[in-house]
Amino acid sequence: MAVIARNVGWRLAFLLVFCLAPVADGIAGAAAPLHRAQMVNEDSHPHKVLPGAISRFFIAPVTERRTLDVKCTLSGPVGPVRLVLRGVAPTGWAASHAGFHIGRAELHVDIEGVVTPNGTGHPFFEFVNDDPVRLLWHQCYNN
């Protein structure tokens, strides 16, 4: 009787491991980090944005959800400045700073978000210089 119970116990344990392994693998896969999306037009040096103008940064098309992480240095003084995102769900600083002013010091910002595939064109983000007379300077690169 003990031999039968031991054999049933091992078989039951094997069956549980065999059946639960795909579930555990699916949970681990869901928690895996997303791949990175890439900004196409990185700045090698600062660029100016004239009053009332925009500076747009395209993101390479994606076929699956990906994270965007871009570092930008902005300088003025200038304001107001708007951050506009298309095809990117913002997170972090970008989620709470659609409009801002830049004082005399440089402002270092992280443009972070999740890029999702869509058929309506390339995703992008842009800075809009709404200052009537002053220049906005920027330099952005993929992190």
N, C-alpha and C positions, 0 to 999 in steps of 0.2 A: 504494500500500500504506500509506503514511504517513497519507493522508487517511482510509482505512478504520479504521486503528488509533485515530486521533484521534476519529472519530465514535463508535466503540465505547467508548472511554474516557469520553467525555462522557455517553453513554447509561448506562454502568455507574455513574458517579458520581451521575447524576440518580436512577437506580433505588435506589441505596443510601440517599440522602438521603430519598427518598420513602417507602421502607420503614421506615427507622429513626426518622423523625419521630414517629410515634405512640408508639413505645417510649420515646423521650426525654420526650415530653409526659406519659406515664404515670408515669415516675420523678419528674418535677418535681411532678406532682399529688400523689403519695404523700407528698412531703416538705412539702407546704403546711401551714401551721399550722391547727389546729382553731379554729372559732369559739368565742366565749365563752358559757358558761352564766351565768345571772344568779340571784343570791339574791333572793328575792321580798321578804322583810321586813328591809330595812336598818334599822339603829338611827340615829336622829337625835341621841340622847343616851344616856348610860349607863343600863343596866337592871340590876336586882338579880335574883339567883337564890338563893332561900332554901335553907337546908340540906336536903339530900335531894331537891331539886327539879331540873328540867331546863329548859333554854332551847333551843328548836328553831328552826332556820332552814331554811325550805323553799327549794328550787331550782326555778325554772320548768321544766316538762316539756320534754324535748328529743326531737327526731325523728332526730337523728344524734349521734354522739360530739361532745362539746364539753368545753372546759377550764373549770375553776372556779378563780377566783382571788379570794379574799375576805381582807380585812385585819381583824383583830380586836385590840382592846385589852382585856386582862383584868386585873383587880386584886383584891387580897385584903387581908391575907394569908388564904389559904384552901388547903385541900388535904385529901385528894386530889380532883382534878378529872379527869373522863374526857371524851374527845372521841369521839363515836360518829358514824360516817358510814354512810348507806344509799344505795345507788345511785351512789356515788362511789368510784373507785379512787384512794386518796390518793397524793400525791407530796410530795417535799420534807419540811418539818417535820412535817406531819400524818401522814406515813407512819411516823414513828418516835416519836410522842408521843401514844399513846392514853391515857396517864395521866400526870399531872404535878401538882406543887405550885406555888403562887404565893407568893413572899415578900412583903415590904412594898412592893417596887417594882412598877410596872406591867409586864406581859408583853405584848409586841407580837408577834403570830403571823400567819403566812400559812396559810390553809386552801386548799391547792391540790390539784387532782386532775382526773381525767377522768370526766365524767358520761356514762353510756351510757343509751340509751332502754330502757325496760322497761315491761311492762304491770302492774306490781305497785304502782303508786302513785307519788307524787311523791318524787324524791330529796331528801335533807335531811342536815344535820349538826346535832349538838346538843352542848351542854356539860352534863354531869351533875355537880352539886355534891354530892360524897360527904362533905363536911365535916359533922360532926354539929352544929356550933353557929355557924359563921361564914358570912357572905354572900359570894357571888361576884358581882362586877360585870363587865359586858361592854358593849362597843360594837363592832358589826361593819358593814362596808360593802363593796360590790363594788369591786374594784380596777380 
